[in-house]
Amino acid sequence: MNLLKKSILILLLPLFAFVTAHKFYLSVTNVNYSEKDGAIQITSRIFIDDFENVLQERYGFDAELATKNESEEADAYIEKYFRTKFAVEINGKNASYTFIGKKYDVDVMICYIEIPKVDLATTTSIQITNEILTDLYDEQQNIVHFKIHGKKKSFVLLKSDTKGMLNL
């Protein structure tokens, strides 16, 4: 019987070689509190090619990110997109954030955001709404990791469920 199973597996194995790998759509966002700066600091990692596609689709903008031909307007378009798709609420109220900038790491763009002057003593909840790339990819998953004041919590946000909250 084992010989039969092994034979079938050996015959089917070459067929699996022709199946193309399904591309996954994923971003990872880390939300931390800096005691030193009294600020919430956020880093978001997004695949460069996916972000270029959304800038092209949404704004007709060819950014050429992470190349020597990157447009000088790229940062403005990246921030514009973030402001429409990424929001933070503290204690149920919209929090104004500063889009600090971005850098590249191989095929990933890392974006930096900061919410200054946050007093954790009066903060009871922090909510992230992350709709990054969900307008282009139905399968997009935006993972959010909170690590604030000793509390850790992670969420997988989808097109149908775009909010994650940490209660302090």
PENOR-V654236 format. One record per backbone hydrogen bond with DSSP energy under -0.5 kcal/mol. NH is the residue of the N-H (numbers start at 1). CO is the residue of the C=O. Records with the same first field share a line. If there is no record, write none. Layout:
NH = CO / CO
//
This chain:
5 = 1
6 = 2
7 = 3
8 = 4
9 = 5
10 = 6
11 = 7
12 = 8
13 = 9
14 = 10
15 = 12
16 = 12 / 13
17 = 13 / 14
18 = 15
19 = 16
20 = 18
26 = 24
27 = 141
28 = 45
29 = 143
30 = 43
31 = 145
32 = 30 / 41
33 = 147
34 = 32 / 39
35 = 33
38 = 34
39 = 34
40 = 115
41 = 32 / 39
42 = 113
43 = 30
44 = 111
45 = 28
46 = 44 / 109
47 = 26
48 = 107
51 = 47
52 = 48
53 = 49
54 = 50
55 = 51
56 = 52
57 = 53
58 = 54
59 = 55
60 = 56
61 = 55
62 = 60
63 = 61
67 = 64
70 = 67
71 = 63
74 = 71
77 = 73
78 = 74
79 = 75
80 = 76
81 = 77
82 = 78
83 = 79
84 = 80 / 81
85 = 81 / 82
86 = 82
87 = 129
89 = 127
90 = 93
91 = 125
93 = 90
95 = 88
98 = 114
99 = 97
100 = 98 / 112
101 = 112
103 = 110
105 = 108
107 = 105
108 = 105
109 = 46
110 = 103
111 = 44 / 109
112 = 101
113 = 42
114 = 98
115 = 40
116 = 114
118 = 38
119 = 117
120 = 118
122 = 119
123 = 120
124 = 122
126 = 166
127 = 89
128 = 164
129 = 87
130 = 128 / 162
131 = 85 / 129
134 = 131
135 = 131
136 = 133
137 = 133
138 = 136
140 = 137
141 = 25
142 = 157
143 = 27 / 141
144 = 155
145 = 29
146 = 144 / 153
147 = 31
148 = 151
151 = 148
153 = 146
155 = 144
157 = 142 / 155
158 = 161
161 = 158
164 = 128
166 = 126
167 = 165
168 = 124
//
